[in-house]
Amino acid sequence: MAKYVTFFSYTAETWAKMIANPSDRRAAVQAAAESLGGSVDAAYFMFGAHDGFVITDLPDSGRAAGLSIAVSSTGAIRALETHEIFASSDLPAVLERAAAVQGTYREPGT
């Protein structure tokens, strides 16, 4: 399974609904991820450009895209970004692939 981090920001209307009826949103995200054969690793709220983020394990990028689109379609989110992530222990293999390509790639205009 691949891991994805999704940054989200709620609309003002969604915040108002959550203030009026507080609940743990992780359960809703977990149910959505499970419907696609995945799970939620972590869910956090934060200060800054986004209101929070969720880390999910999903079988593939098509399912990650499906989850993002389904959540976005509700209108409760004003901004949503999903990115595939990988462990730092995977970086050496990624760099080996980069080294293999580095000699074959040509800069634009060359």
HUTA-V890058 format. One record per residue. N is the residue number from 1. RES is the residue in one small letter. PSI is psi in whole degrees, -180 to 180 (none if undefined). OMEGA is omega as a letter, one per 30 degrees, with the letter a starting at -180 (NA if undefined). D_LAST is the distance of its C-alpha to the last C-alpha in whole Angstrom. Layout:
BEGIN
N|RES|PSI|OMEGA|D_LAST ; N|RES|PSI|OMEGA|D_LAST
END
This chain:
BEGIN
1|m|149|l|39 ; 2|a|154|l|36 ; 3|k|143|l|37 ; 4|y|141|l|36 ; 5|v|132|l|36 ; 6|t|118|l|37 ; 7|f|138|a|38 ; 8|f|156|l|40 ; 9|s|127|a|42 ; 10|y|158|l|45 ; 11|t|163|l|46 ; 12|a|-38|l|49 ; 13|e|-41|l|52 ; 14|t|-42|l|51 ; 15|w|-42|a|52 ; 16|a|-42|l|55 ; 17|k|-39|a|56 ; 18|m|-35|l|55 ; 19|i|-42|a|57 ; 20|a|-28|a|60 ; 21|n|75|a|60 ; 22|p|142|l|58 ; 23|s|165|l|57 ; 24|d|110|a|54 ; 25|r|-17|a|51 ; 26|r|-38|a|50 ; 27|a|-40|l|52 ; 28|a|-41|l|51 ; 29|v|-40|l|47 ; 30|q|-45|l|49 ; 31|a|-41|l|51 ; 32|a|-44|l|47 ; 33|a|-42|l|45 ; 34|e|-34|l|48 ; 35|s|-18|l|48 ; 36|l|11|l|45 ; 37|g|20|a|46 ; 38|g|-165|l|44 ; 39|s|169|l|46 ; 40|v|125|l|45 ; 41|d|-43|a|45 ; 42|a|154|l|45 ; 43|a|126|a|46 ; 44|y|148|l|46 ; 45|f|157|a|46 ; 46|m|169|l|45 ; 47|f|154|l|44 ; 48|g|-154|a|41 ; 49|a|-29|l|39 ; 50|h|157|l|40 ; 51|d|-22|l|43 ; 52|g|-177|l|43 ; 53|f|157|l|41 ; 54|v|138|l|42 ; 55|i|124|a|40 ; 56|t|153|l|41 ; 57|d|122|l|41 ; 58|l|152|a|40 ; 59|p|-31|a|39 ; 60|d|171|a|36 ; 61|s|-29|l|34 ; 62|g|-39|l|35 ; 63|r|-36|l|39 ; 64|a|-42|l|37 ; 65|a|-41|l|36 ; 66|g|-42|l|39 ; 67|l|-45|l|41 ; 68|s|-44|a|39 ; 69|i|-42|l|39 ; 70|a|-44|l|43 ; 71|v|-45|l|43 ; 72|s|-35|a|42 ; 73|s|-15|a|44 ; 74|t|-20|a|47 ; 75|g|0|a|46 ; 76|a|-16|a|47 ; 77|i|135|l|43 ; 78|r|-19|l|42 ; 79|a|137|a|38 ; 80|l|129|l|37 ; 81|e|126|l|34 ; 82|t|132|a|34 ; 83|h|138|l|31 ; 84|e|138|l|31 ; 85|i|160|l|32 ; 86|f|158|a|32 ; 87|a|151|l|35 ; 88|s|-28|l|33 ; 89|s|-18|l|35 ; 90|d|-12|a|32 ; 91|l|-42|l|29 ; 92|p|-42|l|29 ; 93|a|-38|l|28 ; 94|v|-43|l|26 ; 95|l|-34|l|24 ; 96|e|-41|l|24 ; 97|r|-40|l|23 ; 98|a|-41|l|20 ; 99|a|-37|l|20 ; 100|a|-33|a|20 ; 101|v|-30|a|16 ; 102|q|-40|a|15 ; 103|g|-13|a|14 ; 104|t|-19|a|12 ; 105|y|136|l|10 ; 106|r|137|l|6 ; 107|e|152|l|6 ; 108|p|139|l|6 ; 109|g|4|l|4 ; 110|t|none|NA|0
END
